[in-house]
Amino acid sequence: MKSLWSDEESRRFEAHHADAGRELALRVYTARLIGADTTLVMHGGGNCSVKIRRRTILGDEIEAICVKGSGWDLDSIEPPGFPALELEPLRALRRLDRLSDEEMVNQTRRRLFDSQAPNPSVEALLHAFMPQRFIDHTHADAILALTNQPDPEALVRAAFGDRVAIVPYVMPGFELARVAAECLERHPDVEGLVLLKHGLFTFGDDARTSYERTIDLVDRAERFLAERGGNRSVPSPGGDAVAASRASARLGPILRGLLATRGGAADGWRRVVLDWRGSADVLALLADPACEDLARRGPLTPDHVIRTKATPLFMPGFEAESISDEQIATKLEAAIAAYREAYQAYFKRNVGERAIESHDPEPRVILVPGVGLFGTGRTRKDAAIAADIAEHTLRIKAAAERVGRYEALAEADLFDMEYWSLELAKLGREVEKPLARCVAMVTGAAGAIGVGIALELAQAGAQLVLTDVDEGGLDRARERVAAVTGRLGCLTLRMDVTSEESVRLGFDEACRVFGGVDVVVPNAGIAHVSALADTEDAAFRRVLDVNLRGYFLTMREAARVLRSQATGGSIVINSSKNVFGPGADFGAYSASKAAGHQLGKVAAIELAPLGVRVNMINADAVFAEGETASGLWQAIGPDRARSKGLAPGELEEHYRQRNLLGVRISGRDVGRAVVFLAGTAVRTTGATLPVDGGVVAAFPR
Ligand SMILES: [Zn+2]
């Protein structure tokens, strides 16, 4: 590990954050250097501070401490991520014998300069009690490998000599702040404090010194681990990465279905989204015979427990290639049931007299040798956080074993952390949206209607899979949709709905990335304008191929995944006003849509036993969705206008005037109808909902 300090960059930060003052600007700079390295901190872990002088509203200059606020990640922190607090009153708290967690939060909040600022880190008092100006706190992997050991002091001494002082494990809060401050007073010349089974603190009077002490000490720990443990990476080969990837697409929906529990959303399912990891490195670590035992031995640092629980679900002896889906499901079901039971027993063992309710007993991380590891969460982002932590955990446990024996915190300490009210605040308590925990696939997502549907599904809380053959259009759609879902919540795939293989691979990829699909919107379509007598066979076939076979192939694969998940789901077909109200010179289109519509009704009958609803939307004349013009109308508009004796520019107005409400229909209008039908509150299947402003000739009948 090397220092990434650059004078030039530091000056750039000073200039950029001149308003915040030099010290806070440099604080932001080195906090970001630390945050960018996932072997130092991950996902909201770690915290930094700086002590500065600040003027009060009365003009008095006093000492203040700016400490990382909750909700900020070090890798993207800005000056407002370091709320300023009056330092002296915080220091005075050291005189207390005890301070409850809730009162500690209250005491820190009272000292904020800005009453609207986020809560300062739960380790704020620890920063306040230390005298140095800059303080950096990390949960560095290499430090955790040294300290999650039966005799960590010996290893820490062997690695660092007297360069650090050792703080025994104490749960974060007032007590740890006091113990750490006392330790530092006994050893004022050390470069850092090693907190056993927790992490590292370094400090200095300038930003660079404190940062580089972190880097130096972690570098030393890494070298020590390499010297003692040997540089050999993992002993056994992990198996075939291609086979693992194939198996992940098969396993995803089965696992996701089994992890869904009853209750929650209106359709009765509380789902999870998965994030799969199957690199060669991960497969090799999972294949190590010691892995199962190591998996039982607890997390690296206490704040991981909130994301991963104390232990993952380990699924041994899994020959995915040679057993059927049913056999996979049976094995997984038994393993998940055992996990739930063990979690409930763990809760009972540790809850004591406390009046708290158990969290759900579901695993957050599933390890499957030969296939990879799966993180679970409400969104792909949450699942990816669990998976990131799980990947580091596998690596660090293996490294710890090479220099000794990996040993995590005691179960009771882990339980305290898992049910610590201040940690739970990190998880947020927002009300879930109607399609939260659902994955939705939209075909033809680059077009005006497709993008409108995707945006509305995203706004309703779904994770999105956007497919199309227009890759440029997909990129533009992703930009708009990912602004709602976040980067990880939106997957784009080139998928040709007329190709069996392309559709199968598309669904496989959705299963690999999210663990499955719950809402499928067959929407890709083309049109052709010509009178029956003049229509060429090839043109007719082409329209049928995309519109009818496209729906067929999409629904067939959807049915496969939905059956595998066994948690219901919804298909919403973007049909057409033409099904009930056909027009001249539009035979191929009208016939293909009518056939697709009928196929939807058959699917409604066939999939009802699985709890899958299939409904149709008959939209009319969607010319655009915001900036996205309808490719279909651009292609056929001039011909359609000619058929109706209009100039091309008059067409949109013609359609607006002919509906009862006199409204223009947008892609978002169609999207809202999709959300309504896909939404879990609608107990109907085989139904048709027109979205056309009211066209009497096309009333469903
Ligand atoms: Zn910490």
Residues whose N, C-alpha, C, O or C-beta is under 5 A from the ligand:
A	BS01	ZN	G199
